[in-house]
Structures are given as C-alpha cells and as structure tokens.
Amino acid sequence: MPPTLFIRLQAPAIRHAQGWRLDCEWLVADAQGRPQGRGTDDCNALLERVAAEMPMQDAATSFAEVVGLVSNEHILSLQCDVPGRRASQLRQALPYVVEEFAAAEIEDLHIAHGAIKAGAPVGCCVVAKSLLDDWLASLAEAGIRPQSLVAESELLPQEPDCLSLLFDGDAVLMRSVREAATLERANLLMALTTVGEERVRPLNGALSELERSQFDGEVADAPGAPLDGGPRDALEYLAGRWPHRDGVINLLQGDYRAEPAVRPGRAKWRGIAALAALWLLVALGARVAEGWWSAHKADAAEASALSLYRDIYPDDKSVTAQSLRRRLNARLGEGGGPGGGGGAVSLINLLGHMASVIKPSMTVASIDYNQRRGEFQAELIVRRYADADQVLEAIAGRGLEAEISSAEQVEGGVSARFRLTGL
C-alpha cells in the first residue's frame, strides 16, 4: 500500500513577489504509521526533496493520502452544547454558539465540526478563513492537494476526566474532552495548578518533579507507544496515531471540501465507466428517436385514416382524429347485417376485409364504392404480380367474391385493381 505524506503546518503562509513561502516539517509513513523519511523545507521544494529521498517516480501522485497537521496555536478547539432537537437545527445554531468563544467576527472564521447528534455536545475546530486560504493556496502552488487537514490535538487520546499532554521540545500540546491548546513548556506548571481534570497522561515524555508535585491528581502512564517501541518526537507520534484515528474533525469541510483523489490504478476504470456511460446515452438516444419515429408514423396513419373517412363520407364535416373511432363504430351500427341492404354496413365490412390483407409494403392508390350494386373497388400498388395474386387469395379466403379486374406494370411496382362484389 502506498505511504502517507504528513505535512506539519506551524506558521502562516507568506505571500511574496514570486508566490508563496510556507515553511513546514514533513514525514512519510507507511500504512502502520512507521516513518520512512522526513525533513524540513519550504513547501515549494517539498515534493522535490521527498522524491530525492524516497524511491518514487512521481511524488505528487505516489501517496495513499496527503495529511496536513495544523498547530493548535492557530486552531480554536472546543466542544459546544448546542440547543435544538434535530441535526438541521443544531447545524444552524452552531455558529451563534461558537461566536461566544471566538475573538474574531464569525463571518471571518471557518467552523469545522464533528458528528452532530441531538442531546450530545458538538466538537468544533475553528480557524481564520484567511489563514486557511493562504495555506491551501501555497500548497496548491507547490502541486500539493491534501485530502485531510486536522488540528494536531485531534490525534491525541481523549478520555473522560483526563488531560493528555504531548511534549514537543519547548511546547506542550494539551487535550481534554472539552478543549485543546498548545502552550509553552514554561507555562505548563501554571496550567496544572488550575486544570480541573482528575488525571494527567503524559505522551512522549514525562512531567518534571516540580510539575508532578504541583498536580494533585493522578499521573497516568501512557497507553503504550503507537509504534514498535522507542521514543518518538511529536510528529512521529502524531503520524503513528493516524492509522488509529477515530472521529477526527477534518478542516476541509463545506466550501473547503477536498476533491477525491484519482489514483493511477483507478484511472483506466474511470475511463471504462465514462465509455459505458457514453454508450448508455447513445442507447437512450436511439430509444428516444425510435419512439419519436413511431409516434410520427402513428400520426401519419391517423391522418390517412381521417382523410379516407372524409372521402367516403363527404357530408360528415365535423369528424376529427379523436372522434374517428367513435364515428366508425356508430356507422357500423347502421343498416342491416351482413349481406343485407345496408350500404354503409356493406362498405365498412368490405373496407375492413380489404384493409386486413394489405401489407405495409403496399400502397392504396384509390378506392371506389357503388352502393346500388354493392360493389367495392380498390387499386393497389404492389411490388410484383405474385403479390397481387396473394392479396386475391387472402380476400377469397375471407369468404368474399373478388377478382382482379386489371393489372399492369407501373413505376414503382404493379398497379392491380380489385373488385369485391359482396359477402
């Protein structure tokens, strides 16, 4: 599994004429948090330095994840009791609660929060938007896009009534259930005399005799090294805690949400997915076109039937495409039964039998009906003479007296005139 790049941001980014300068400490760790390489550089030279020390072809894309660790000197970390019954209400009320603890205008601050549940305090990390914007801009200029940006205190153990201390040279990182802060080691003695926690758990170091004597509570042992033995400095300790993180608050939320990284091994699958989506769109377009064409043909057939009806019944001026079926049914109910003297019934029956044997490849050139003689004539354009014979056989098979009165070759096929003389 590819390693993880940790970048420790302890100072604001500085803009100058050539771009940005951001001094940072970096460490590359494997999936278990074991360090593989480290250094201190300006972020613009960071990837080149990492590539020189690590056997990687492309340091910008060879990491499983890029994690930014932000000093708590620049982060307000706290837990808030937010009023509300639903998560949406809590989310809306959160800025107003945080505003009570912040020295700056709330509009100038970015609030990242943990899980929001009714009846439970909400963990928050608050940072100035200008500071966060400058960090991300300077990293982006160097070709670095972190997927996570977290306060260092988020990686310290959190236990009820216990204050965790991470020693880092002349500084100490403190975390309790309710808050977190970074202070100078010289001020730790004062903090211990005022702390309300019952236990103190030193990490990566130990309290001095004087500090221990000023704390009335229990000094607990560290829960065990995060890595395989040996003393670790603060950055190595934090990197070792990353695989075991639980519910850390990522500053990259809301407008600062990081885009998911695409790893080289997944690029081809993304291409295949895009191609499949394209084929799906083509198939959908074909179905839409097919539906449109079917609707167009149906409209044409409806118009043809309406025109034929008006030719047969020129006196019926009020018929429409919507009323055509109803009018035909009404006409079928007029006059006598089959073979009777009802001309309208005879016409409709003869027309129906004729229509039932006509194929889509055939064209109706003309229709003529003599009510007095009960004679129905239709001129069809068919492809071959054999097709005309097949039509005649089909008509005769329906019990009609029929004949082909004439047939001749014309442009586009054969013109055949059929005479039907009754049922």
C-alpha positions in Angstrom: 0.0 0.0 0.0 1.4 3.5 -0.8 2.7 5.5 2.1 1.1 8.7 3.6 2.7 12.1 3.4 2.3 14.2 6.6 2.9 18.0 6.4 3.1 19.9 9.7 1.9 23.5 9.3 3.1 25.6 12.3 3.2 29.1 10.8 1.1 31.2 8.4 1.9 31.2 4.7 3.7 34.3 3.5 3.0 35.9 0.1 5.9 37.5 -1.7 6.6 38.7 -5.3 7.4 35.3 -6.6 4.5 33.5 -5.0 4.2 31.9 -1.6 6.6 30.7 1.2 5.4 28.2 3.7 8.0 26.5 6.0 6.8 23.1 7.1 8.0 19.9 8.6 7.2 16.7 6.6 7.2 13.0 7.3 6.4 9.9 5.1 5.0 7.0 7.0 3.8 3.5 5.9 0.3 2.1 6.4 1.2 1.3 10.1 2.5 4.8 10.8 6.2 3.8 10.7 8.4 6.7 9.4 10.2 6.2 6.1 11.6 9.6 5.5 11.3 13.1 6.9 12.7 16.7 6.5 12.1 20.4 6.9 11.6 22.6 3.8 9.6 25.3 2.2 6.6 23.6 0.6 7.7 24.7 -2.9 10.7 22.4 -2.6 8.9 19.7 -0.6 8.0 17.3 -3.3 11.4 17.5 -4.9 13.0 16.8 -1.6 10.7 13.9 -0.9 11.3 12.4 -4.4 15.1 12.7 -3.8 14.9 10.8 -0.5 12.1 8.3 -1.4 12.2 5.8 -4.3 9.2 7.2 -6.1 8.7 8.2 -9.7 6.1 10.9 -9.1 5.9 12.2 -5.5 2.8 14.2 -6.3 0.7 11.0 -7.0 2.6 8.2 -5.2 0.9 8.7 -1.8 -2.1 7.0 -0.5 -3.1 10.3 1.2 -1.6 13.7 2.0 -2.4 14.9 5.5 -1.9 18.4 6.8 -1.3 18.7 10.6 -2.1 22.2 11.9 -0.7 23.5 15.1 -3.3 24.3 17.8 -1.7 27.8 18.1 -3.9 28.7 15.1 -7.0 26.5 16.0 -9.7 27.0 18.5 -10.7 23.5 19.5 -13.7 23.1 21.8 -17.0 21.2 22.4 -20.2 23.1 22.4 -23.6 22.4 23.9 -25.9 23.5 21.1 -29.7 23.8 21.6 -32.0 22.0 19.2 -33.9 18.8 18.6 -32.9 18.0 15.1 -29.5 17.9 13.4 -30.5 20.6 11.0 -31.4 22.9 13.9 -28.1 22.2 15.6 -26.2 22.9 12.5 -27.9 26.3 12.0 -27.4 27.3 15.7 -23.7 26.2 15.9 -22.2 29.4 14.6 -24.1 31.5 17.1 -22.8 29.3 20.0 -19.2 29.3 18.7 -19.3 33.1 18.4 -19.4 33.4 22.2 -15.9 31.8 22.3 -14.3 33.5 19.3 -12.5 36.8 19.4 -12.9 37.5 15.7 -16.0 38.1 13.6 -17.8 34.9 13.0 -18.0 35.7 9.2 -14.2 35.6 9.1 -14.0 32.1 10.7 -14.3 28.7 9.2 -16.1 26.2 11.5 -15.4 22.5 11.0 -17.4 20.2 13.2 -17.7 16.6 14.1 -20.7 14.4 14.3 -23.9 16.3 15.1 -26.4 14.4 17.3 -29.3 15.8 19.4 -28.6 15.9 23.1 -24.8 15.5 22.6 -22.1 18.2 22.6 -20.7 19.1 19.2 -16.9 19.0 18.7 -15.6 22.0 16.7 -12.3 23.3 15.2 -12.4 27.0 14.3 -9.8 28.7 12.1 -9.5 32.0 10.4 -10.6 31.8 6.7 -7.7 34.0 5.6 -5.2 31.7 7.3 -6.7 28.5 5.8 -7.0 30.1 2.3 -3.3 31.1 2.4 -2.2 27.6 3.5 -4.2 25.9 0.7 -3.1 28.4 -1.9 0.6 27.9 -1.0 0.3 24.1 -1.1 -1.6 24.2 -4.4 1.2 26.3 -5.9 3.6 23.6 -4.9 1.3 20.9 -6.5 0.2 19.6 -3.1 -3.6 18.9 -2.5 -4.2 17.5 0.9 -7.2 15.2 1.4 -7.2 15.9 5.2 -6.3 18.9 7.2 -6.6 18.3 11.0 -5.6 20.0 14.2 -2.8 18.2 15.9 -4.9 17.8 19.1 -7.4 15.7 17.2 -4.8 12.8 17.2 -4.3 12.8 20.9 -6.2 10.2 23.1 -9.4 11.6 24.6 -10.7 10.2 27.8 -13.2 11.5 30.4 -11.6 13.4 33.3 -8.1 13.0 31.7 -5.8 15.6 30.3 -3.4 14.3 27.5 -0.1 16.0 27.2 2.2 15.7 24.1 5.7 17.1 24.7 7.2 18.8 21.6 10.5 20.5 22.6 9.7 23.7 24.3 6.0 23.4 23.7 3.2 21.1 25.1 0.0 20.1 23.3 -2.9 19.6 25.7 -6.2 17.9 25.1 -9.2 17.2 27.3 -12.7 16.2 26.5 -13.9 19.8 26.3 -10.9 21.7 24.8 -7.4 21.6 23.4 -4.5 24.1 23.3 -0.7 24.5 22.7 1.3 26.3 25.3 5.0 26.8 26.2 6.5 24.2 28.5 7.3 27.0 30.9 3.6 27.7 31.4 2.7 24.0 32.0 3.2 24.3 35.7 0.6 27.1 35.9 -1.8 25.1 33.8 -1.5 22.0 36.0 -2.4 24.0 39.1 -5.6 25.2 37.5 -6.7 22.2 35.5 -10.0 20.6 36.5 -9.2 17.1 35.3 -8.5 14.3 37.8 -5.8 12.6 35.7 -2.9 13.7 33.5 -1.4 11.4 30.9 2.0 12.4 29.5 2.8 11.3 26.0 6.3 11.0 24.5 7.8 12.5 27.6 7.3 12.9 31.4 6.5 15.6 33.9 9.3 17.1 35.8 9.4 16.5 39.6 8.2 20.1 40.2 5.3 19.7 37.7 4.3 16.4 39.3 4.4 17.9 42.8 2.0 20.7 41.8 -0.6 18.4 40.4 -2.9 16.9 43.0 -4.5 14.3 40.7 -3.2 11.0 39.2 -0.4 10.9 36.7 -1.3 8.0 34.4 1.1 6.0 32.3 1.0 6.4 28.6 -1.2 3.7 26.9 1.7 2.3 25.0 3.8 3.6 22.2 1.9 3.9 18.9 4.8 2.3 17.0 7.1 -0.5 17.8 9.0 0.8 20.8 11.5 3.5 21.2 11.0 7.3 22.0 9.3 9.3 19.3 9.1 13.0 18.7 5.8 14.8 18.3 5.5 14.4 14.5 6.3 10.7 14.6 3.8 10.2 17.4 1.0 12.0 15.5 1.8 10.1 12.3 1.7 6.8 14.3 -1.7 7.8 15.7 -3.2 8.4 12.2 -4.0 4.7 11.4 -5.9 4.6 14.7 -7.8 7.9 14.3 -11.4 7.8 15.4 -13.8 10.6 14.6 -11.2 13.3 13.9 -12.5 16.6 12.6 -11.3 17.4 9.1 -11.0 21.1 8.5 -11.7 20.6 4.8 -15.5 20.8 5.0 -18.1 22.9 3.3 -16.5 25.3 0.8 -13.1 23.8 1.5 -14.1 20.2 0.8 -11.3 18.4 -1.0 -12.0 16.7 -4.3 -11.4 12.9 -4.2 -8.0 11.9 -5.4 -7.9 9.7 -8.5 -5.1 7.1 -8.2 -3.3 5.9 -11.3 -4.6 2.3 -10.9 -8.2 3.6 -11.0 -7.8 5.9 -14.0 -8.5 3.2 -16.5 -11.6 2.1 -14.7 -12.8 5.7 -14.7 -12.3 5.7 -18.5 -14.2 2.5 -18.9 -17.0 3.9 -16.7 -17.1 7.0 -18.9 -17.3 4.9 -22.1 -20.1 2.8 -20.6 -22.0 6.0 -19.7 -21.5 7.2 -23.3 -22.9 4.0 -24.7 -25.8 4.3 -22.3 -26.5 7.8 -23.6 -26.3 6.6 -27.2 -28.7 3.7 -26.5 -31.1 6.1 -24.7 -30.9 8.5 -27.6 -31.7 5.7 -30.0 -34.8 4.7 -28.0 -36.0 8.3 -27.9 -35.5 8.5 -31.7 -37.3 5.2 -32.2 -40.2 6.5 -30.0 -40.4 9.7 -31.9 -40.4 7.9 -35.3 -43.2 5.5 -34.1 -45.2 8.5 -32.9 -44.6 10.2 -36.3 -45.8 7.1 -38.2 -48.9 6.8 -35.9 -49.8 10.4 -36.6 -49.4 9.8 -40.3 -51.6 6.7 -40.2 -54.2 8.6 -38.2 -54.2 11.4 -40.8 -54.5 8.9 -43.6 -57.5 7.2 -42.0 -59.2 10.5 -41.3 -58.7 11.5 -45.0 -60.1 8.2 -46.2 -63.2 8.6 -43.9 -63.9 12.0 -45.3 -63.6 10.8 -48.9 -66.2 8.0 -48.1 -68.5 10.3 -46.0 -68.0 13.8 -47.5 -71.1 15.0 -45.7 -69.7 14.4 -42.3 -67.7 17.6 -41.8 -67.4 17.5 -38.0 -65.3 14.4 -37.7 -61.9 14.7 -36.0 -59.0 12.4 -35.4 -60.2 12.0 -31.8 -63.8 11.1 -32.8 -63.0 9.0 -35.8 -63.1 5.6 -34.0 -66.4 6.6 -32.3 -67.9 7.7 -35.7 -66.8 4.4 -37.4 -68.4 2.4 -34.6 -71.6 4.3 -35.0 -71.6 3.8 -38.7 -71.1 0.0 -38.2 -74.3 0.0 -36.2 -76.4 1.5 -39.0 -78.4 -0.5 -41.7 -78.8 -4.3 -41.9 -76.5 -7.2 -41.1 -74.0 -8.9 -43.4 -75.5 -9.4 -46.8 -78.4 -7.1 -46.1 -79.2 -3.9 -47.9 -77.4 -1.6 -45.5 -74.9 0.2 -47.8 -72.9 1.8 -45.0 -72.6 -1.6 -43.3 -71.5 -3.3 -46.5 -68.9 -0.6 -47.2 -67.4 -0.7 -43.8 -67.3 -4.5 -43.8 -65.8 -4.6 -47.3 -63.3 -1.9 -46.3 -62.3 -3.7 -43.2 -61.7 -7.0 -45.0 -59.7 -5.2 -47.7 -57.6 -3.4 -45.1 -56.8 -6.6 -43.2 -55.0 -8.2 -46.2 -53.0 -5.1 -47.2 -49.3 -5.2 -46.2 -47.2 -2.2 -45.2 -45.2 -2.5 -48.4 -48.4 -1.9 -50.5 -49.9 1.5 -51.3 -53.6 2.2 -51.8 -53.9 4.3 -54.9 -57.7 4.7 -55.0 -61.0 3.3 -53.6 -64.4 3.3 -55.2 -67.7 2.1 -53.9 -71.1 1.7 -55.7 -73.8 1.4 -53.1 -76.5 0.4 -55.5 -74.6 -2.6 -56.9 -72.8 -3.3 -53.6 -69.5 -3.2 -55.5 -66.2 -2.2 -53.9 -63.1 -1.5 -56.0 -59.6 -0.8 -54.7 -56.5 0.0 -56.7 -53.3 -1.2 -55.0 -49.6 -0.6 -55.9 -47.7 -3.8 -55.1 -44.2 -4.9 -55.8 -44.9 -7.9 -58.1 -47.8 -9.7 -59.9 -47.4 -12.5 -57.4 -48.2 -10.1 -54.6 -51.5 -9.2 -56.3 -52.4 -12.9 -56.5 -51.6 -13.3 -52.8 -53.9 -10.4 -52.0 -56.7 -12.0 -54.1 -56.3 -15.4 -52.4 -56.4 -13.7 -49.0 -59.6 -11.9 -49.9 -61.2 -15.0 -51.2 -60.1 -16.8 -48.0 -62.3 -14.4 -46.0 -65.4 -15.6 -47.9 -65.6 -12.6 -50.3 -66.4 -12.7 -54.1 -63.4 -10.9 -55.6 -61.4 -10.7 -58.8 -58.5 -8.7 -60.3 -60.1 -6.6 -63.0 -56.8 -5.3 -64.3 -53.1 -5.4 -63.5 -50.2 -3.5 -65.2 -46.6 -2.6 -64.6 -46.1 1.0 -63.4 -43.3 3.0 -62.0 -42.6 1.6 -58.5 -44.3 -1.8 -59.0 -47.6 -3.2 -60.2 -50.9 -1.5 -60.3 -53.7 -4.0 -59.5 -57.4 -3.2 -59.4 -59.5 -5.5 -57.2 -63.3 -5.8 -57.4 -65.2 -7.1 -54.3 -68.9 -7.8 -55.0 -70.2 -8.7 -51.6 -70.1 -11.1 -48.6 
